[in-house]
Every structure is written in C-alpha cells, then in structure tokens.
Amino acid sequence: MKTPRLLLICFAICLLLSACAPTQAGLPLAPTATQPSTPSPMPIPTATPAPTTLPRPFRVIGYATEAIIVEVIPFDKLTHINYAFLLPNADGSLAPLTNSWKITGLVNRAHQTGVQVLISVGGWGLDPQFEELAANPSTRARFIKATMEIVDQYGFDGVDIDWEYPDPGQSAQNYLALMRELRAALTNKLLTTAVIAYGDEYGQGVPPECFELLDFVNVMTYDGPDHASLGQFQQGLDYWLARGVPPSKLVMGVPFYSRPGEVPFRKLADGKPDNAILDTLVYNGRDEHFNGLKLVEQKTEIALEKASGIMFWTLEQDAMGDLSLLNRIYQTSAKTRP
C-alpha cells in the first residue's frame, strides 16, 4: 500500500525536530567551541578538603630533631615527619638551619617511601619572637619569604607552626593573619599547627577561622601536671572537637618520654618487655610517668574512632623492635588499611 505524500512530509518534519532537541529537558547544552563556559573566579586559599565518600586517612606523624639517625627511621610506619625546629627571630628573619646534609638525606629517603616531611617552626620559649613578628605586616612578610625559601631549598612538603602559645585577643588575630598569609604562600603544600592540650587560657589564642586554613591540627596532649594521662588525652580530644576542629583534621599527640625527668622511652624500656608496658617506673630513684605500649595502643584506638591520626615527640626517643611505641601505633592503626 502506498503512503500518502502528506503523511511522508509530516514524518520527515518530526524527525528533523527531534534531532535538534537536547537529550534531557530543562538541562543546558554542554559548552562547545561556539559556546564557551564562563570561567570561575579564583577561590580564597584553603586547605584541601578531605574526601567525604571515603574513610578519613589515618596519619602517623613523628617529630624528629637534629639528633635523629636517618638510617634507622622506620619510614614504612610513618605518613609524615615534622623536622624540628626552624627558629624565628622577632624581626621576621630565621636562624640558620644546621646539619643541612642530614635534612637533605631525611627528605630524600622519606620521599622515596612516600612519606611527607614538614619543617616545624618555633618550639617552646619562642612566644616573644612570634608575638612581635606576627604583629606587623612587614615582619610577617619577611618571615613568610624566608620560610618559603627554606621549603624550596630542601623540598619540604609543608610548614608546621609551633607557636607556644598565642593569647586570646589581639595575639590571636595576629596568629590568624600569619596563618592566612602562610596559606596563600603554600601553594600545593601542607600547613599544620601544634596546639595546647586543652583549656581556653591558651586554646582561645587559636581562632576557629584557622581551621579551614589548616590541613591538620596536632594536639600536644602531654606535659603539665597530668602528663601523658588518658584523661588528658580525652580532654584534649573533646576540647578541640568542641572548638570546631573537624575529626578529619584532628591529630592527637603522645609522648615518647617521661615527666618529670624527660627520660626517653628507649631508656625506660631498656630492652625489658615488663618495663615497656608500664606507665610509671622508678628510674634513678624517682617516679617517672610516661606512655607504655598498652596505653599508646589504647590512645591509638580512640584516635582511630574519633580523630584522624597520632603524632608523637620524638622519633629518636623510641625503643627498637617489638618494644617500639611507633611499631605499636602502626600495628594498631593497621585496621584502617586494606
């Protein structure tokens, strides 16, 4: 049977119209060479957000000083190393780093195993220098320029600011200005900070606006009258979570030394498993309080549940082999790895 000419013409018109329509009604067409997309404005620099669809990464961060022996570092059990310290001056300049050959070797060996190395700036007793340099835009600029030169010279992966401690008020605002300017300078680099265990007397010296600028926050839950206790650890965790630090950025600290004598854990353990599991030991006639293997494991389990890492001071104070605190942290945190 022949199709009427009018019907064929209508059918052809319908085919032509359907070929010109977008595949989903109401959606704009994708940009083409004749329809360029509008460029997005440059964003304000912030820390790289952690993925929300994947489990948060668990960081194991060890501080190391110039006393470290690079050849004995168990890089496979670490994610980050903070090399301490780069010392600031009040005018924004920096004291020269010593043992440059050791720093170069540390960074090279770390990068070969996928470990990132940050330069830690400051430390205990440098509050007057930070207060003065952070209060003035010109000294902040000098400090940031000098710091970036060190980062570039040694290939550091970022900067850890250890200002102990900015005060609430104007000091806190100067700290915030310093961190904002550092964040802008550290393109594709990490910016972290070390903070007091808990308490508003110094904790409020770190404004909440800083948290979006930082890649993670290292909580120094040690020292003081309750040095290294589980209560101090839990108070520090609760305090900084309540202040607004996201769990994905919160890293909890443990000491590899005792108080009051500051005895390294390797000396307290002394190759004796019975000593290594304790938290208090009579050493040279005095009670020394520290973290043994069991308490470090317990703290790591808490951090796995509620934070995103463990950091410690320092690598060179650890014992070797099965008595190593780092090894216990690594074994405990293995439950987050495939």
Steps between C-alpha positions, in 0.01 A plus 500: 500500500633844405558760777326832435740784408370723788570231759860460377560876524371513861718202599812673360427823692467305828834330448670835439355656817598206723863514381529864615372446857730448806507152645350612839231764517590799714882444495735744322703379210865417569748774403634477146753694297229756423360498857793551743446440872535795739824473702459463878648768727824413686411349841641620831784261595390232745625160602419210267171348621506136602286268283154447646427172322806314631622415852717783631872424473683415822818698543803388698719806553838492669696806605874466442785724612858536382585207731319255271694228318336492160614147419298344786169681439218250427354706216253224412315561829462877455293732281670828599813627674522846656861613513558723804582778532539798272540796740341839420636837606285793608582693181365217282837354408596139578795346678706283260423130492791276594585153366365579153642171370285309750186691403563430131549132571188485716280663237639284219456173691151599612386587149629168368254327734206737455545680833450877508738724698402836648725760657378581850548865594522620859494283810490572872631841606451675165176678595662849523643468149168383354308774679717772351539366146129417462386846616643684199418441131858570391658254746236239411591543134870464576434188706288339229753579228784351706294193589405435138866522400577221749205294374620533141867441585444166672186383324282499811137406449366771726532703820400417855462806727583426863422831673474429874265682545303788344275671755131580459430847365734692272765228511244255364414735214870536416529122498205480262656760268825304497323175417295660222810641337688173538207312347505727196876447456493122543354408164448122486684465833382403847438745782461358851529622856573365848258609774472469877327193642187685615376808684383844392790686661709420193261296287301812413820642355426282196191654333253257337551678167840329490353153472399541134854617419674202661546152359512354850543602864750325731379498863783486753327277755807468719699707753339681790388344830302224325779416253404224256196379696200351327287773659715772345473328161121478518463859625715624214295305248170630638623858529618540140201318355277740694705794371413393146799305370357234266591140596660470155756763604554407864829324586559400862841510666684246714844538662795266451654632824418528869434776750645640717840376383442506121648152472471354147274195475786293358686544830193425709426183304869402499426188299265369771143414391371531857619862515364584155137431595508722809398866532696576818847376586754580769802623308808632677305509824206704365154414367493569127163526324479408132303303240572131469391265225153429642403865552632604158291224344192619690553859391549394140170311507324813628660709228395249237139541610481873566794676331726451198843422634765469768808720525789465743808672635754364395623230266846470654355429847331176393612147582583250228331183378197358681527759777466792260209734574485596132475135407205459739329808351554359152367156590195648671422734212531213251126439541442806276711360218368255236 
